[in-house]
């Protein structure tokens, strides 16, 4: 007998609820029926997954090994069901959007708002990553329906470019930086301290690459994982930060400069297969945002056109 999704659902429910009684109430099944399914699962997998204690249950070593796979199987089944409903034109279920943390902060909110007004019954789950390599791997593994991020090299599925993301330098208003121009050579910043990013973050590589191209290594004062945190740390006088322009808030009161040479990355929406009509509508909502760098940043940099 093969393992069934129902058995995995029951197993996860018992773990999450902490007891057979609570899990049975949650699932609206009888406790004997629930116990029977768990026992059948344990027989199929070759041993006990749960220790039955007087007032609770506890995972066995085998149970701890099986649990993440059970959760993943249930998530994959839900995504498959949702994709099938979307392919049939039924605007219910859940759309899984893979992206980077900086993009979920700067680009996605407006597009998601515009798109969801047309599909109010469809939930969205963001699957966020620190590095574009992790995003591509998640897409290849089927952990998201579509991805919004840097254009991946050699991607063999459908890809739609949505624009070029421009990076800007932010600092406190009293930073020792020239104010006569909104553009500054990166080489002139070699002696400054920087708010850097943790090595696992793709933003870390972008800063290192820009500084190395200018002939220096950044002097690090503090590291963070998140672009918005880097902005706040820079405003507090901890150093310069190189961040996507689209995450800089409209009422930013610090120093804002464009690095020379410019630091940019091309962004795309990409999928594994041809998107269903509802997913395609989301792609169009993203593509409609022709300015990846928002107008308030362009105005501050004297680049509005």
N, C-alpha and C positions, 0 to 999 in steps of 0.2 A: 504494500500500500504506500503511495507517495504522500509526502507532506502536503497538506492543503493550506491555502491562505487562511481559511477559517481557524485552523489549529494555531497558526502563527498569530492571528489576531487575538485569540483567547489567551495565548501565552503572554503576549505583550500586555494585555489588559490586567492579568493577574499580577505581573511585575509592577506595573504602574500604580495599581490600586492597593497593592500590598497584601491582598487576601483574596481567597476564592469567593467569599461571600460578597464583597464589594464589587468584584469583577463581574459576577453573575448579575448583580443588580444593574450595573452599567450597561451590560450587553443584552439585558432583558431575556436571559435564559435561566434554566434551573441550575442549581449548583451541582447536582449529580451529572447533568449533561455536560457542564463545563469541565468537571473533573474527568469525565470519560474522554473528552477530546484531548486534554492535556496528557493523560496516560497513553493514549494512542500515539501522540507525538513523541513522547519519551520512548515508547517501544520502537518506533520507526528510527529514531536517532541513536538508539543503543544504550540509553541510560537516563537516570533522573536529571532533570533540569532545575528542579525546585526542591528545597528542603521544606517540609510541612512542619512548621513550629506551632505551638499552642495558639498563638494569637496573630501570627503573621507568616509569610513565606520568605525564603531567602534563596538567592540564586546559588546553584552549585557551580563549580568551575566550568562544567560543560554548558550550563545555562548562561554564564557570562560570555562564553564564546559564541553561543547561538544568538543571543539577544540582538546585537547590532545587525546581523544578517536578517533576522526576522523583521526588524524595523525597516531595513532597506527594501526587502521584498514587498512589504505592504505599501511603501512609498512608491515603488515602481508600478505596482498594480493600480494604485490610484492615478498615477500619471497616465498610464495606458488607457484607463477608463475615461479620463478627462479628454485625452487626445482623440479618442474615438467619438465622444460626444461633439467635440469641436469640428471634427471632420464631417460629421453629419449635419452641421449647421446649428447645433444646439448650444446656445451661449450660456452654459452652466458648467460648473466644475472649477478647475484651478489651472492657471497658466503659470508654469515655472520659468522664471526669467533669470538666467545666469548673468552676472556682471561683476565689476570691481567695486570696491567700497567707494572710491572717489566718484565713480560714475553714478552710483545709486544716490549719492548726495547732490551731484551737480546737474545731471542731464535727465535722469529718469522721472523725477517727481512730476514735472509738468506734462510729459508725454503720457505717463500713467493716468494722470487726472483727465486729460483729454480723451484718452481711449476708453477709460472705464465708464465715462458718461454714456457711451454707446452700448456698453455691455455690463450693466450694473449687477447682473446675477453671477458674473464670472469673477472668482477670487484670483488674486495674484500673489505668488510667493517669490520673493527675491532670494536667489541663491548666490551669496556674495563671497568674493575671494580677494586675497591681498595681491595676487600675482596673476598676470595673464596666462602663464603656463598652467596654473591650477584651473583657470576658467576653461581653457581648451580641453584639458584632461576630463573635466566634469562633463563637458558637452560630448566628448567621445564616449564616455561611459553611460550616457543617457540620463544624466542627473538633472537636466534642464531641457525645456522645449526649444528655447532659443537663447542666444547670447548677445550681449551688447558690450563691446570692448574693442581693444586694439585689433586692427585687421590681422588675422592669423596667417602666417606664411603657409602656403601649400594646403590650405583648407579645401577639401574636395566637395563640400556641400554648398548650397546656395548662400551667397554673400551679397549684402547691400551696403555700400559705403554711405555713411551719413554725415561726414564732414571731418574737418581737421580740428583737433583739440589743441589750444594754445596754452602754454605754461607761462606764468608770470612770477616775478619776485615780489614777495611781500615782506614788510618790515615795520617796525614801530615808527611813529611820526617823527621821533627825534633821532632816528638812526643816522649815522654819519655817511650819508649818500648824497650825490649831486641831485639838485632839484631843477636845474635849468632844462633838463631833457627828460622825457619819459622812457628813454631807452638807454641801456648801459652795457658796455662790453663785459662779458663774463670774466675776462682776464683781469679787470679792475677790481674784482671782488675776492681776490686770492687771500687777502689778509683778514677778511671778515669771518666771524663765526657763523655757523649754519645750524638751523633746526633740521636735523636729518631724519631719515626714516629707518625703521628696523630692517635688517638685511632681507627678511622674508617678503618685504613689500616691494612691489614693482616700482613704486615711486622712488625708492632708494637707488635703483639702477639708473633711473632717468637723471637724478641729480649727479650721481657719480660720473655718468657719461658726459654731461654738460661741462662739469668742472675739469675732467680729464682732457677734454677737447681744447679747453682754454689753458691747459698747461699746469694745473694744480690739483691737489686733493683737498676736499672741503675740510675745514677745521670744525669739528663737531662739538656743539655745546650740549645738546640733548637729542634723544631719538624718540620717535613716536610712530605708531602704525597708521594713524589717520590724518588725512589732509586737513580737515577742520581743526584738529588739535594743533597741527603745525602752524596754522594761521594764528591761533590764540597765543601760542608760545612765542611766535615772532612779534606779535603786538605787545607782549610783555617784556620785550627787549632782550630775548634770549638768543637772537641771531636772525639771519635771513632765512626765508623759506621759499622753495621753488614748488609751486602748486598749480594744478589745473585752474585756468581762469574762471571756469564755470562754477567753482565751489566758493569763490570769494563773494561774501554777502553784499547786497546792494549798498548798504550803509557803512561799508568798510572805511574806517577813518585813519588808517595808517598810510605808509608809503607803498606805492604800487609802481613797479617798473617792468619794462619788457626787456628780457635778456637779448644780447646781441653776440652771437647769432641766435635767431629765434629757436625755441625749444617747442617742438610740436609732435603729435602722434595722430595717425589716421585711425578713425573709429568706424566700425561696421556693426551691422546686425547680421548674425549668421545662424544657420540651422543645419541639422544633419540631412534632412530631406526637404522637399518642396513643402512650404508651410500650408496648413489648412487655411480656409478663408478667414477665420477669426484671428489666428496668429498673424496672418498677412496684414490684417487691419492694424494690429499693434506695430508691425514693421513700418507701415505707412505713417502712423502717428509719430514714431521716432524720426523717420526721414523728413517729416514736415518741419522739424526744427533745424532749419538750414544754417543758423548761426550756433555753432557749438560753443563759441565764446560769446557770452551774453552781451547785449548792447551797453549795459552800464559799465562793463569793463572796457569795451572798445572806446567809449567816450572818455574814460579816465586816461586811456593810453593815446588819445588823439588819433584813433584808427577808424572811427565810425565813417561809414561810406554809404 
